[in-house]
Amino acid sequence: MDQTTISLKALTSTQVAHYREHGYLSPVNALTAGEAREVRALVESVEAKYDGQWPRAWSLKSHLIFTALDRVVHHPKILDAVEDILGPDILCWSSRWFIKDKNDGGFVSWHQDVPYWGLDVSENIVTAWVAITPATRANGCMKVIPGSQRKLVAHREGVSNNLLLRGQEVAVTVDEKQAVYMALAQGQMSFHHGLMFHGSEESHDDERRLGFAIRYIPTRVKPIDGLPKDSVQLVRGVDRYHHFNLESRPFRDLDPVDVARHKQATDTYHEINRLAVAKHDELIAQGAGARA
Ligand SMILES: O=C(O)CCC(=O)C(=O)O
């Protein structure tokens, strides 16, 4: 989409140009501090029932089973800004919790996202990373390498203590001096492109770091051939392509029907994640990279 011919809803043309050139944008206002506090209260009430930890089974796509998280994924301030980046027809492909506590050892190695998602890597795929608590250098805010979104690179897996599902890490040297740290106030968000090199360090701070990462894609995005059919939620506009099954919104927390559908959706996610890895080398050999 030619961004110069549409009127922007939330971002300035300078912010959109920054995202397009550098692959990230931060900070962007999203939730009010009060809205973020309500989400934190939900998370901590759930954690209190499950040995003080957010259940692993609900790490992904928890917006399908909790109404407060559904509201975040559909929040007009977030979607207006996402629309400025992706255009009017938007799917939420997934969401994911990244939670760190002081000295828990959790970190995220440098990696790119889309190669693990079974989606066309040349597409403009964006994560809105929403700070449910303040994200700072001390508690391990996210860091990015500007401009790294232009090319898909090889990854290795199994880096321990990594918060990522497969412990993946780019198999190239990263110049840490180029890193930009995306500190956020409570309720703010950052955007990063799906091929951006990004990661984060361990927390050494008393302030918990609760990050809710929401993955948005334009409806036109094609899944890679040969994978199980994935599911997504239409959050704005119209889906004229029907590349995915459509997910429904929850009307109350943990409705058994929603919980069963959520399990099916996340099982498919894991299966795609596993199979997509095998396609990496093929894509790298083709010189795959970002179009947007
Ligand atoms: O929360 C973090 O530190 C990393 C987040 C991340 O890897 C992602 O949103 O893809």
The ligand as a Gaussian input file, in Angstrom:
#p B3LYP/6-31G(d) Opt

LIG

0 1
 O        9.911000      -9.897000      25.265000
 C       11.034000     -10.082000      24.824000
 O       12.024000      -9.822000      25.458000
 C       11.212000     -10.639000      23.441000
 C        9.970000     -10.550000      22.633000
 C       10.063000     -11.263000      21.341000
 O       10.979000     -11.988000      21.053000
 C        8.981000     -11.078000      20.391000
 O        8.035000     -10.327000      20.655000
 O        9.046000     -11.683000      19.317000

